Amino acid sequence: MGYAAGNYEVIVVGAGHAGCEAALAAARMGCRTLMVTINLDMVAFMPCNPSIGGPAKGHVVREIDALGGEMGRNIDKTFIQMRMLNTGKGPAVHALRAQADKFLYQHAMKETLEKEPNLTMLQGMVEELIVEDGQCVGVITKTGAEYRAKAVVLTTGTYLRGKIIMGELMYESGPNNQQPSVHLAQNLKDLGFELVRFKTGTPPRVHKDSIDFSQTEIQPGDEKPKFFSYETKSSDNEQLPCWLTYTSEETHKIITDNLHRAPMFSGVIEGTGPRYCPSIEDKIVRFSDKPKHQIFLEPEGKNTSEYYVQGFSTSMPEEVQLQMLRSVPGLQNVQMMRTGYAIEYDAVVPTQLWPSLETKRLPGLFTAGQINGTSGYEEAAGQGIMAGINAARKVQGKEPIVLDRSQGYIGVLIDDLVTKGTNEPYRLLTSRAEYRLLLRHDNADLRLTPLGYEIGLISEERYARFLDKKQKVEQEIERLKATKIRPSEINPLLESIGSAPIQDGSNLLTILRRPEVTYTHIASIFPSEVELDEEMQEQVEIQIKYAGYIEKQLIHVERLQKMEKKKIPENINYDDIQGLAIEARQKLSKIRPISIGQASRISGVTPADISILLVYLEHYNRVTAAGG
C-alpha cells in the first residue's frame, strides 16, 4: 500500500542536466519543488565526455545563462580547460568549449541545489505517475511514497529500460552501471505514450601514467579564457592540456577483423544511434577511405588519473577494445580503467509535446532532455530550463514561454523536436538555425536577458548591468557614425595595417566596416569618452561589420513573426477543412501546431495546404466572432 508523502507545486524526476535546470528554475520562480533522483551521488553527472559547449552547444549554454539558468555559472567554477573554437571563421560559428572537472562539476551543482530554499532533494525511484481526471497530479516511488503536485517534469535521460551492451555481453542498466528505470517506461506506455528505442555510447577511460604523451600533440587552453556566464568576470582555475593522436592502419584492421563481434553490426542493437557522434567501428565502416581518425585524450579532472578517449566510442568486447586502444600511437602500453559501452534506452516521440514541452496527452506532465530524443548535456539543460519555467508558470496560472527560432538555439531545438520529430538522437548544429547570424554566441544576453528578467530569474542588479552594457554599445555605434574624419587623420593608420587610404572625408563607422580594421585600431586614435570593456567593444565591432547581413535576416524574421502571430485554435478539426491534402490533414491532426508558422514547418505540409488553412481560419474566426 502507498502512503501520502507530501504535497508540492512542481515535481522534477531525474537530476541530470535537464533535471537540475528544471528544478532550479521552478524553485527560483517561487514554486515549492521536489526533485527525485535514483542516486543523489549522480546529480549533474557526466556519463560521457566531461565537457560543456562547442558549436551550437556553447550558444545554448550562454542562452541558458541569459535566461537565468545555472549551467554556465557551474562550468565557469569548475573548468580545467577553456577554448574558443572556430576563431578563424565568422562570429556566427565562434563557439566556446570547456573541459570540466567531472567531479567538481557535480559537487558544485549539488551544492547549489541543496542551498536553494524552495527545493527539496530526495533519493528515490519513481515508478508511476498519479493521474486524476485526465491530469498528471503526482508520482509514486518504489517505496510506495505518493507525492502530489500541480505539474511534473520527467527528465529521466537514458535510464528508461536502459540496457548496456559490450560485445556479446548485455545487461539492464542505466549509464555508468546505475539502476535502470523499468516500471516508469511501462507506465508511460500504459498511459498511451509512443516510445522509441535509441542508443548512445561512450569510449573507454585509460590511466594517465600508462600514456606516452611524447607521441601525441599538446592541445592547450586559451591563455586569456572567455567564460560562459555573463556574471563571471575572472577565474584563477588552473588549465590542463588535452592531447591529440590518431588511429592507425592496425586499429582499422583490428576493427574490421572483429566486426562480426560488434553489436552495431551483428544485429544485437535495435536502437538508432546518434549520426553526429558515431562509434569508432561505425566511422571505420562509413569512412573506409580515411586512413586515420583524430583521437583526443582528455583529463577527467584534477584529482584523478582517468583520461577520456574522445572519438573512440565503442561497444566492442572488452578484449577487442584493449587491442584497439594499444594500436593507437601513445597508447601502446595503455591500461584501460573503464570499458566503453553502448546503451539503449526508451525515448518519448517528441511530436507528442506542445512547444511548451507539456505533453498533449496528459496535461500537467512535461518532459525534457534525452527522454525527448536529444543527445548532449547542453541540449538537455536548454529543454530543462524551459520545462521548469513552463511548469512553474502553469502552476501560477500564466501563459507558457515559447522561444521562436529567431530568439535562440533553444527555440530551434524545441521547434525541431515538436514540429518535425526525430528518428535518431538529435544534436544541435549551427546549420540547423536559419538565423544563425542573429543567434550568435556573443549576443545571447542581448537576446534573452530581458525575457529572463521578466520571468523572474535575472536579478535587478544583473539587469541594471545589462542595460548599462546595451546603452553603452548603442551610444558608441552612434558616436562612430557621427564622428567625421579627414583623410589626413586616418590614412597613416590605414596604411600601417595595409588598408587602402581614403580620398575624401568619411566617418569612423564606415572605416570600421573594413575587414582588416578592428575596434582597437579606431580606439587608439579616436578613443571613446566612455570606458567600454572587451565584451562591449566586441559587440560594437560585430554589429557594425555585419550590419548588412543582420538587417537582411531581421527582415526574414519579421515575415516569420507575422506567421507565428496567426494562432490556430486548439479545438480545430482538420477533417472539416476541404481541399487539404491527405498527408497534410494527418500531420496537422497529429502535431496540432499552435500557429501558421509552426504548421508551415511540418514536413508534408505544402504552401498550398497553408493557403487553404489560412482561408479556413479567416472564415472560422469570423464565424466564432459572430457567434460569440
DALINPE-V723997 format. One record per pair of residues at least 4 apart in sequence whose C-alpha atoms are under 6 Angstrom apart, sorted by the first residue. I is the first residue (numbers start at 1). J is the second residue. If there is no record, write none. Layout:
i=I j=J
i=I j=J
This chain:
i=2 j=144
i=2 j=145
i=3 j=145
i=3 j=146
i=4 j=146
i=5 j=145
i=5 j=146
i=5 j=147
i=6 j=147
i=7 j=147
i=7 j=148
i=7 j=149
i=8 j=32
i=8 j=33
i=8 j=149
i=9 j=31
i=9 j=32
i=9 j=149
i=9 j=150
i=10 j=33
i=10 j=149
i=10 j=151
i=10 j=152
i=11 j=33
i=11 j=34
i=11 j=35
i=11 j=152
i=12 j=35
i=12 j=152
i=12 j=153
i=13 j=35
i=13 j=36
i=13 j=154
i=13 j=155
i=14 j=19
i=14 j=36
i=14 j=37
i=14 j=155
i=14 j=156
i=15 j=19
i=15 j=20
i=15 j=37
i=15 j=43
i=16 j=43
i=16 j=44
i=17 j=44
i=17 j=377
i=17 j=380
i=17 j=381
i=18 j=369
i=18 j=380
i=18 j=381
i=18 j=384
i=19 j=23
i=19 j=155
i=19 j=384
i=21 j=25
i=21 j=381
i=21 j=384
i=21 j=385
i=22 j=384
i=22 j=385
i=22 j=388
i=24 j=28
i=25 j=388
i=25 j=389
i=26 j=31
i=26 j=388
i=26 j=389
i=26 j=392
i=27 j=31
i=27 j=33
i=27 j=118
i=27 j=119
i=32 j=118
i=33 j=119
i=34 j=119
i=34 j=120
i=35 j=121
i=36 j=122
i=36 j=123
i=36 j=124
i=37 j=123
i=37 j=124
i=38 j=123
i=38 j=124
i=38 j=125
i=39 j=123
i=40 j=123
i=43 j=106
i=44 j=106
i=45 j=106
i=46 j=50
i=48 j=202
i=50 j=100
i=50 j=102
i=51 j=98
i=51 j=99
i=51 j=100
i=52 j=97
i=52 j=98
i=53 j=57
i=53 j=58
i=53 j=96
i=53 j=97
i=54 j=58
i=54 j=95
i=54 j=96
i=54 j=97
i=55 j=95
i=56 j=429
i=56 j=430
i=57 j=378
i=58 j=95
i=58 j=96
i=59 j=441
i=61 j=72
i=62 j=228
i=62 j=444
i=63 j=444
i=64 j=69
i=65 j=69
i=65 j=72
i=65 j=229
i=66 j=445
i=66 j=448
i=66 j=449
i=67 j=448
i=67 j=449
i=67 j=452
i=68 j=452
i=68 j=457
i=68 j=458
i=72 j=228
i=72 j=229
i=73 j=229
i=75 j=79
i=78 j=100
i=78 j=101
i=78 j=104
i=78 j=105
i=79 j=99
i=79 j=100
i=79 j=101
i=80 j=99
i=80 j=100
i=80 j=101
i=80 j=239
i=80 j=240
i=81 j=98
i=81 j=99
i=81 j=221
i=81 j=239
i=81 j=240
i=82 j=97
i=82 j=98
i=82 j=221
i=82 j=225
i=83 j=96
i=83 j=97
i=83 j=221
i=83 j=222
i=84 j=95
i=84 j=96
i=85 j=94
i=85 j=95
i=86 j=94
i=87 j=94
i=92 j=436
i=92 j=437
i=92 j=440
i=101 j=105
i=101 j=300
i=101 j=301
i=102 j=300
i=102 j=301
i=104 j=108
i=125 j=141
i=125 j=142
i=126 j=140
i=126 j=141
i=127 j=141
i=127 j=142
i=127 j=183
i=127 j=184
i=128 j=139
i=128 j=140
i=128 j=184
i=128 j=187
i=129 j=138
i=129 j=139
i=130 j=136
i=130 j=137
i=130 j=138
i=130 j=139
i=131 j=135
i=131 j=136
i=131 j=137
i=135 j=362
i=135 j=363
i=135 j=364
i=136 j=364
i=136 j=365
i=137 j=148
i=137 j=149
i=137 j=150
i=138 j=147
i=138 j=148
i=138 j=149
i=139 j=146
i=139 j=147
i=140 j=145
i=140 j=146
i=141 j=145
i=151 j=364
i=151 j=365
i=151 j=391
i=152 j=365
i=153 j=365
i=153 j=366
i=153 j=367
i=154 j=367
i=155 j=368
i=155 j=369
i=157 j=370
i=157 j=371
i=158 j=345
i=159 j=174
i=159 j=180
i=159 j=181
i=160 j=181
i=160 j=182
i=160 j=185
i=160 j=345
i=160 j=346
i=161 j=180
i=161 j=181
i=161 j=182
i=161 j=345
i=162 j=172
i=162 j=173
i=162 j=174
i=162 j=180
i=162 j=344
i=162 j=345
i=163 j=171
i=163 j=172
i=163 j=173
i=163 j=343
i=163 j=344
i=164 j=170
i=164 j=171
i=164 j=173
i=164 j=342
i=164 j=343
i=165 j=169
i=165 j=170
i=165 j=341
i=165 j=342
i=166 j=315
i=166 j=316
i=166 j=317
i=166 j=341
i=167 j=261
i=167 j=262
i=167 j=263
i=167 j=315
i=167 j=316
i=167 j=317
i=173 j=177
i=173 j=178
i=173 j=179
i=173 j=180
i=174 j=178
i=174 j=179
i=174 j=180
i=188 j=193
i=189 j=193
i=194 j=349
i=195 j=347
i=195 j=348
i=195 j=349
i=196 j=346
i=196 j=347
i=197 j=271
i=197 j=345
i=197 j=346
i=198 j=271
i=198 j=272
i=198 j=344
i=198 j=345
i=199 j=271
i=199 j=272
i=199 j=273
i=199 j=343
i=199 j=344
i=200 j=273
i=200 j=342
i=200 j=343
i=201 j=341
i=201 j=342
i=201 j=343
i=202 j=313
i=202 j=340
i=202 j=341
i=203 j=312
i=203 j=313
i=203 j=314
i=203 j=340
i=204 j=338
i=204 j=339
i=204 j=340
i=205 j=306
i=205 j=307
i=205 j=308
i=205 j=337
i=205 j=338
i=206 j=306
i=206 j=307
i=206 j=335
i=206 j=336
i=206 j=337
i=207 j=305
i=207 j=306
i=207 j=335
i=208 j=305
i=210 j=334
i=210 j=335
i=211 j=330
i=211 j=331
i=211 j=334
i=212 j=330
i=213 j=330
i=215 j=330
i=216 j=243
i=216 j=244
i=216 j=245
i=217 j=243
i=217 j=244
i=218 j=243
i=219 j=241
i=219 j=242
i=219 j=243
i=220 j=241
i=242 j=297
i=242 j=298
i=243 j=296
i=243 j=297
i=244 j=295
i=244 j=296
i=245 j=295
i=246 j=293
i=246 j=294
i=246 j=295
i=247 j=251
i=247 j=292
i=247 j=293
i=247 j=328
i=248 j=292
i=248 j=328
i=250 j=327
i=251 j=324
i=251 j=327
i=260 j=266
i=262 j=266
i=262 j=316
i=263 j=268
i=263 j=269
i=264 j=269
i=272 j=424
i=274 j=424
i=274 j=425
i=278 j=282
i=279 j=313
i=279 j=314
i=280 j=312
i=280 j=313
i=280 j=314
i=282 j=286
i=283 j=287
i=284 j=288
i=295 j=310
i=295 j=311
i=296 j=309
i=296 j=310
i=297 j=308
i=297 j=309
i=298 j=307
i=298 j=308
i=299 j=307
i=300 j=306
i=300 j=307
i=314 j=340
i=314 j=341
i=315 j=341
i=315 j=342
i=316 j=321
i=326 j=331
i=326 j=332
i=347 j=371
i=347 j=372
i=347 j=373
i=348 j=371
i=348 j=372
i=350 j=372
i=350 j=417
i=350 j=418
i=350 j=421
i=351 j=418
i=351 j=421
i=351 j=591
i=352 j=359
i=352 j=360
i=353 j=357
i=353 j=358
i=353 j=359
i=353 j=360
i=353 j=418
i=354 j=358
i=356 j=402
i=357 j=366
i=357 j=387
i=358 j=365
i=358 j=366
i=359 j=365
i=359 j=366
i=368 j=383
i=368 j=384
i=369 j=380
i=369 j=383
i=370 j=374
i=370 j=375
i=373 j=425
i=374 j=425
i=374 j=426
i=375 j=425
i=375 j=426
i=375 j=427
i=380 j=384
i=382 j=410
i=387 j=391
i=390 j=394
i=390 j=400
i=393 j=398
i=394 j=398
i=403 j=411
i=404 j=411
i=405 j=411
i=405 j=412
i=408 j=439
i=411 j=415
i=412 j=416
i=415 j=419
i=416 j=420
i=417 j=421
i=419 j=602
i=420 j=602
i=445 j=449
i=452 j=457
i=452 j=458
i=453 j=457
i=453 j=458
i=473 j=536
i=473 j=540
i=479 j=483
i=480 j=508
i=480 j=509
i=481 j=507
i=481 j=509
i=483 j=507
i=484 j=506
i=484 j=507
i=485 j=505
i=485 j=506
i=485 j=507
i=486 j=505
i=487 j=491
i=487 j=502
i=487 j=505
i=491 j=495
i=491 j=501
i=494 j=499
i=494 j=501
i=495 j=499
i=512 j=517
i=513 j=545
i=519 j=541
i=522 j=526
i=523 j=527
i=532 j=536
i=539 j=543
i=542 j=546
i=543 j=547
i=563 j=596
i=563 j=597
i=564 j=595
i=564 j=597
i=566 j=595
i=566 j=596
i=567 j=594
i=567 j=595
i=568 j=594
i=568 j=595
i=574 j=585
i=580 j=609
i=584 j=588
i=584 j=604
i=584 j=605
i=588 j=592
i=593 j=598
i=593 j=599
i=616 j=620
i=617 j=621
i=621 j=625
i=624 j=628
